[in-house]
Amino acid sequence: MHDTTEQERLDGLVAQLRADLPGENRATVEKYVRQRVSEVGLNVGDDEIARIVDDLAAD
């Protein structure tokens, strides 16, 4: 059995958010990134959240 690492879980979450939020603005993307990270119990700092939002947001 393969246990996923936190980074693998985060990568999967980002891929899912990329598919779910195409073309969304920064505020919407940040809201959903923070919500989903919390739901899955990942420990992600504000700097990493900002990097993810920068990567996903349309504006």
N, C-alpha and C positions, 0 to 999 in steps of 0.2 A: 504494500500500500504506500502511496506517495502522499506525504503531507506537504501542502503548499506553504511557501514562506510568505511573510508579510508583503514582501516586494511583489511576489507573484500575484497575491490577492489584490494589491493595489493596481498592478498592471491590468488585471482583468477588469477591475472596477472602472479604470480610465477608458478601456476599450468599450465597455458597455455604455458609459456616459457619452463617449464620442458618437456612438450609434443613436443614442436616445436624444441628444441635444444639438443636432446640426443647426448651425446658423443662429444659435441663441446668443443673447448679449451677456456681457461679463457678470452682471448682477444675478441673472438667472442661473448661469453656470455655477457661480460660487455657492449659491443657495443649495443647489442639488449636490455639488461635490461635498460640501460640509454635511449635508443630511445623510448621504449614502455612506460616507466614511464613518459617521457615528453609528449608523444602523448595523454595519458589519463589524464594528468594534476595532477598527484599525487605529493605531496611534500615529497620526500624521500631523506634523507641525505646520504652523502658519506659512513658513517659507515654501514648503512643499505644496501646500494648498494653492498658494499664489502661482507657483510654477505650473500646476495642473490647469488652473483657470486660464492662465496666459496661453497655454497650449490648446485649450478647447474653445475659448470664447471667439465669437465672430468679430467683435469690435475691439 
